[in-house]
Amino acid sequence: MNCYLWELEAILEGLSLRELDKQEQNAIFGFNLRYILNAKKPQMKKIINKKSAENRIKKAFDRNTKQMKKQNKRLDRALKALEHFKNRG
């Protein structure tokens, strides 16, 4: 595989960041396991709330709401500007 130096550095940086993410996941797993083993009545919602996580993912990838929010924000600003400058003449 031929690549430039900056491409190689980016690949190595990405691999290092992936390794760091794996270590973080292992640490989170360890803390969750400790909670489950030591809690008198462990609750799944304290470990992960699947419903809210699914909603966050859906909102992040929903194109319609992103575009509508941007359009509404711009539209509101434009209408506010028009209202402000309407009486000047």
matplotlib code that plots the C-alpha trace (Angstrom):
import matplotlib.pyplot as plt

x = [0.0, 1.4, 0.5, 1.9, 3.5, 0.5, -1.8, 0.2, 0.3, -3.5, -3.9, -1.7, -3.5, -6.8, -5.6, -4.3, -7.6, -9.5, -7.3, -8.0, -11.8, -11.4, -9.7, -12.5, -15.1, -13.3, -13.2, -16.9, -17.7, -15.6, -17.5, -20.8, -19.9, -18.8, -22.1, -24.1, -22.1, -22.3, -25.7, -28.5, -31.1, -29.3, -31.4, -30.7, -31.7, -28.7, -26.4, -28.0, -31.2, -31.8, -34.8, -33.1, -30.0, -32.1, -33.8, -30.4, -29.2, -32.4, -32.2, -28.6, -29.3, -32.7, -32.1, -35.6, -35.4, -31.9, -32.9, -36.1, -34.4, -31.8, -34.5, -36.7, -33.8, -32.8, -36.4, -37.0, -33.9, -34.9, -38.4, -37.0, -34.6, -37.5, -39.6, -36.8, -36.1, -39.7, -40.4, -37.2, -37.6]
y = [0.0, 3.3, 6.4, 9.8, 10.5, 12.5, 9.7, 7.2, 9.5, 9.8, 6.1, 5.5, 8.2, 6.6, 3.2, 4.7, 6.4, 3.2, 1.4, 4.1, 3.7, -0.1, 0.6, 3.0, 0.4, -2.2, 0.3, 1.0, -2.7, -3.3, -0.6, -1.9, -5.4, -4.2, -2.4, -5.5, -7.8, -5.5, -3.9, -5.4, -4.8, -3.9, -1.9, -2.0, 1.6, 2.6, 0.8, 1.7, 3.3, 1.8, 3.9, 7.2, 6.0, 4.9, 8.3, 10.1, 8.0, 8.6, 12.4, 12.4, 10.8, 12.3, 14.6, 16.2, 17.6, 19.0, 20.8, 22.1, 23.5, 25.3, 26.7, 27.8, 29.5, 31.4, 32.2, 33.6, 35.7, 37.0, 37.9, 39.6, 41.7, 42.6, 43.7, 45.7, 47.6, 47.9, 51.3, 52.9, 54.9]
z = [0.0, -1.0, 0.9, 1.8, 5.2, 6.4, 5.4, 7.3, 10.4, 10.2, 10.0, 13.0, 14.9, 14.1, 15.3, 18.5, 19.1, 18.4, 21.0, 23.5, 22.8, 23.5, 26.8, 27.8, 26.9, 29.0, 32.0, 31.7, 31.5, 34.6, 36.6, 35.4, 36.4, 39.8, 40.2, 39.3, 41.6, 44.6, 44.4, 46.5, 43.7, 40.5, 38.0, 34.3, 33.9, 36.0, 33.6, 30.3, 29.3, 25.9, 25.0, 25.5, 23.7, 20.8, 20.7, 20.7, 17.8, 15.8, 16.4, 15.4, 12.0, 11.3, 8.3, 8.2, 11.8, 11.2, 8.1, 9.5, 12.6, 10.5, 8.2, 11.0, 12.8, 9.6, 8.9, 12.4, 12.1, 8.7, 9.9, 13.0, 10.8, 8.4, 11.3, 12.8, 9.6, 8.4, 9.9, 8.7, 5.6]

ax = plt.figure().add_subplot(projection="3d")
ax.plot(x, y, z, "-o")
ax.set_aspect("equal")
plt.show()
